[in-house]
Every structure is written in structure tokens, then in C-alpha cells.
Amino acid sequence: MDLGMVGLGRMGANMAQRLVRGGHRAVGYDPGAQARERAAQAGVDAVDSLQALVAALSAPRAVWLMVPAGQAVDDTLAQLLPLLAPGDTVIDGGNSNYKDSVRRAEQLAQAGLHYLDCGTSGGVWGLSEGYSLMIGGDADAAERLRPLLETLAPTPDRGWGRVGPNGAGHYTKMIHNGIEYGLMQAYAEGFAIMQRKAEFGLDLHQVAQIWRHGSVVRSWLLDLSADALGRNPTLEGIAPYVADSGEGRWTVAEAIDLDVAAPVITASLLERLRSREKDSYADKLLAAMRNEFGGHAVKAG
């Protein structure tokens, strides 16, 4: 079975390469010549235009988008729509907002096209370990792509599934990423406490390795933390600046909309925002207030 892949960044190229290794044909397009060249070296049929990509696929076509969420998806769809035919399927495998996915599905349905929103987790390890795929959209369209999905997943019967109608795939991935924020923050805080306990001289890499086996808190995130601590125990050269892709914000907003308390996820998002403050006005004001009511000393900045 063949698949068109639009967007040959690291994740898109890895997904296409995993399909090729699984015996499928992947046709890839990216506006960057270097990205196309890297994909071609991995066995992907790289082309230099969306027109060439669509022409190279057998009908009914399946085109997978791995482009940045937001306007880039709408722009790509605007270029693709005139090239596709009724019965074709477009899959958005990026981190789109689920509300956008519902809107896009309705738009494509008017042209007789299927639209699947696929929350995709696995990162740079997906090529070797497989991807977790959360699919929203028409059940028949998802079933038609079963051979591709089974190849992308960790195993044919694990790590993937249709979770509901259009929007449900990206909604599930949004919540997945919100949970991820909380887990990462808890690990970071726990290791920071241990690092501060200087008199014990704890080897944090050793502790992480112990926890990886048999402990209640073992996880893949802990495995990755252990790897990072093994390479760089003091985390030298890493700035204390944590970005966010937006899905944590959407999760918090959804919790508020649904009147669901989500204090851990919310706090972890706020900590990421705080990490970016080089000159915190709030902290200065806190110090000033302590000085005003209690005469506590203020450090000169």
C-alpha cells in the first residue's frame, strides 16, 4: 500500500522510512531540497511538488500531513484540495487543535474527501520503537488504512486505534501531552530535591537506573532521564528554559471549560512559563513586599 507524506522533517521522514521498511511505498514531499534528499536516501520516493506527489499515488489516495499546526495545515490543504478526488483520504498527523480538525473534516467532506486527525506520539524514537496513534474520523476510512497504521504502530495489535469521530484523535493527543507535562514536572522536581541534598552526595544517574526496574515510578520518561543523566550528570550547557508546543495550554483551557480540576497539569504549564523569565517583575515585587511589612533584607539586582 502506498502513502503520500507531506512534510519530511525528522518525524515525517522517520514515519515514511518505517513504512518503507515495512514493505510499503512512501512518496514524500517537502519544500526543502535537503529534507527531500535525506528522505530519498532512506528509500522514500521524494518528489518536488504536491502535484507530483498526488500523481504518484494510486487511487483512492492517502496523504499524510506532518506539517506545523495552525495556518500551515490550512495552507497545505488549500493546495491539495484541487488535486485530490472524491474517496481520497487526508490524515493530519501533527499536533493540531482538535477544533481545527473538526472544521477541516467538515470542509473536506463537502468535496467528498475523508479526513482523519491522528494524534501521533513517539518522537525521534518512533522509527525503531513504533508510534502511538490516536485516530479520529470515519471508521471505514481508518479501516482502509489499517495496513499502514499497523506498520507505524509498535506492533499490529498495540499502540493504535480509532478513538472516535473527527477531532477525537487530536483531542486525545492534547490530553496525552497535558499528562506528559505533569509527569515531567514531577520527575524534575524530585531529582532537583535530591540534587540539593549535598551531604548525601547522591549519584542521580544511579538512582534513576535503580528506579527503572521494579519501582512504582518506572516509565519511558524515567528511562530517558537516566540516559540524559548518564551523559551529563550536572546538565552542564543546558539553559533552564522550557518551551511548550501549545497542547498543555489547550488542555488547561479544556479543563476550565469542562469544570474539571487539573491542578498538576496547570502548575506544570505555569512552571514552564516561569522558566522563561530572566528578570521576574513578580519576584522583585515579592521581595519588596517582604521588606515593607517585615523589614526583610532585599538583595541588590
Solvent accessible surface area in square Angstrom, and as a share of the most:
residue,aa,sasa,rsa
1,M,85,0.38
2,D,22,0.11
3,L,0,0.00
4,G,0,0.00
5,M,0,0.00
6,V,6,0.03
7,G,6,0.05
8,L,2,0.01
9,G,41,0.39
10,R,169,0.62
11,M,52,0.23
12,G,2,0.02
13,A,19,0.14
14,N,19,0.10
15,M,0,0.00
16,A,0,0.00
17,Q,34,0.15
18,R,39,0.14
19,L,0,0.00
20,V,42,0.24
21,R,156,0.57
22,G,44,0.42
23,G,67,0.65
24,H,28,0.12
25,R,100,0.36
26,A,2,0.01
27,V,0,0.00
28,G,0,0.00
29,Y,37,0.14
30,D,20,0.10
31,P,107,0.67
32,G,30,0.29
33,A,64,0.50
34,Q,136,0.60
35,A,11,0.09
36,R,50,0.18
37,E,104,0.47
38,R,141,0.51
39,A,1,0.01
40,A,51,0.39
41,Q,140,0.62
42,A,32,0.25
43,G,42,0.41
44,V,5,0.03
45,D,64,0.33
46,A,35,0.27
47,V,31,0.18
48,D,100,0.52
49,S,32,0.21
50,L,12,0.06
51,Q,112,0.50
52,A,35,0.27
53,L,0,0.00
54,V,8,0.05
55,A,85,0.66
56,A,35,0.27
57,L,11,0.06
58,S,70,0.45
59,A,78,0.60
60,P,66,0.41
61,R,47,0.17
62,A,4,0.03
63,V,1,0.00
64,W,1,0.00
65,L,0,0.00
66,M,29,0.13
67,V,24,0.14
68,P,101,0.63
69,A,46,0.36
70,G,28,0.27
71,Q,123,0.55
72,A,37,0.29
73,V,0,0.00
74,D,33,0.17
75,D,65,0.34
76,T,15,0.09
77,L,2,0.01
78,A,65,0.50
79,Q,106,0.47
80,L,1,0.00
81,L,43,0.21
82,P,107,0.67
83,L,53,0.26
84,L,20,0.10
85,A,41,0.32
86,P,110,0.69
87,G,28,0.27
88,D,2,0.01
89,T,0,0.00
90,V,0,0.00
91,I,2,0.01
92,D,0,0.00
93,G,2,0.02
94,G,10,0.10
95,N,51,0.26
96,S,2,0.01
97,N,30,0.15
98,Y,39,0.15
99,K,118,0.50
100,D,41,0.21
101,S,0,0.00
102,V,55,0.32
103,R,107,0.39
104,R,1,0.00
105,A,10,0.07
106,E,107,0.48
107,Q,73,0.33
108,L,0,0.00
109,A,63,0.49
110,Q,162,0.72
111,A,50,0.39
112,G,35,0.34
113,L,8,0.04
114,H,67,0.30
115,Y,7,0.03
116,L,2,0.01
117,D,0,0.00
118,C,0,0.00
119,G,0,0.00
120,T,7,0.04
121,S,22,0.14
122,G,17,0.16
123,G,34,0.32
124,V,75,0.43
125,W,115,0.40
126,G,0,0.00
127,L,33,0.16
128,S,76,0.49
129,E,104,0.47
130,G,7,0.07
131,Y,0,0.00
132,S,43,0.28
133,L,3,0.01
134,M,20,0.09
135,I,2,0.01
136,G,0,0.00
137,G,2,0.02
138,D,63,0.33
139,A,52,0.41
140,D,113,0.59
141,A,4,0.03
142,A,5,0.04
143,E,94,0.42
144,R,77,0.28
145,L,1,0.00
146,R,92,0.34
147,P,59,0.37
148,L,1,0.00
149,L,3,0.01
150,E,47,0.21
151,T,29,0.17
152,L,0,0.00
153,A,1,0.01
154,P,58,0.36
155,T,54,0.32
156,P,82,0.52
157,D,118,0.61
158,R,173,0.63
159,G,37,0.36
160,W,49,0.17
161,G,22,0.21
162,R,106,0.39
163,V,73,0.42
164,G,10,0.09
165,P,95,0.60
166,N,46,0.24
167,G,3,0.03
168,A,23,0.18
169,G,0,0.00
170,H,1,0.00
171,Y,60,0.23
172,T,51,0.29
173,K,9,0.04
174,M,3,0.01
175,I,54,0.27
176,H,62,0.28
177,N,12,0.06
178,G,0,0.00
179,I,91,0.46
180,E,55,0.25
181,Y,6,0.02
182,G,6,0.05
183,L,88,0.44
184,M,76,0.34
185,Q,40,0.18
186,A,63,0.49
187,Y,33,0.13
188,A,60,0.46
189,E,86,0.39
190,G,27,0.26
191,F,19,0.08
192,A,58,0.45
193,I,126,0.64
194,M,34,0.15
195,Q,121,0.54
196,R,195,0.71
197,K,90,0.38
198,A,82,0.64
199,E,125,0.56
200,F,136,0.57
201,G,62,0.60
202,L,72,0.36
203,D,79,0.41
204,L,23,0.12
205,H,57,0.26
206,Q,102,0.45
207,V,20,0.12
208,A,0,0.00
209,Q,59,0.26
210,I,105,0.54
211,W,77,0.27
212,R,67,0.25
213,H,132,0.59
214,G,66,0.63
215,S,25,0.16
216,V,150,0.86
217,V,74,0.43
218,R,132,0.48
219,S,44,0.28
220,W,125,0.44
221,L,38,0.19
222,L,0,0.00
223,D,37,0.19
224,L,52,0.26
225,S,33,0.22
226,A,0,0.00
227,D,58,0.30
228,A,36,0.28
229,L,15,0.08
230,G,38,0.37
231,R,189,0.69
232,N,41,0.21
233,P,90,0.57
234,T,113,0.65
235,L,83,0.41
236,E,136,0.61
237,G,83,0.79
238,I,113,0.57
239,A,71,0.55
240,P,118,0.74
241,Y,120,0.45
242,V,64,0.37
243,A,66,0.51
244,D,30,0.15
245,S,78,0.50
246,G,11,0.11
247,E,0,0.00
248,G,0,0.00
249,R,112,0.41
250,W,70,0.24
251,T,6,0.03
252,V,17,0.10
253,A,51,0.40
254,E,20,0.09
255,A,13,0.10
256,I,121,0.61
257,D,99,0.51
258,L,103,0.51
259,D,135,0.70
260,V,87,0.50
261,A,94,0.73
262,A,24,0.19
263,P,95,0.60
264,V,99,0.57
265,I,26,0.13
266,T,42,0.24
267,A,52,0.40
268,S,1,0.01
269,L,12,0.06
270,L,100,0.50
271,E,72,0.32
272,R,28,0.10
273,L,63,0.31
274,R,118,0.43
275,S,36,0.23
276,R,58,0.21
277,E,90,0.40
278,K,198,0.84
279,D,102,0.53
280,S,17,0.11
281,Y,166,0.63
282,A,59,0.46
283,D,49,0.26
284,K,112,0.48
285,L,87,0.43
286,L,98,0.49
287,A,38,0.29
288,A,43,0.33
289,M,91,0.40
290,R,115,0.42
291,N,58,0.30
292,E,142,0.64
293,F,155,0.65
294,G,42,0.40
295,G,58,0.56
296,H,72,0.32
297,A,100,0.77
298,V,80,0.46
299,K,192,0.81
300,A,108,0.84
301,G,128,1.23
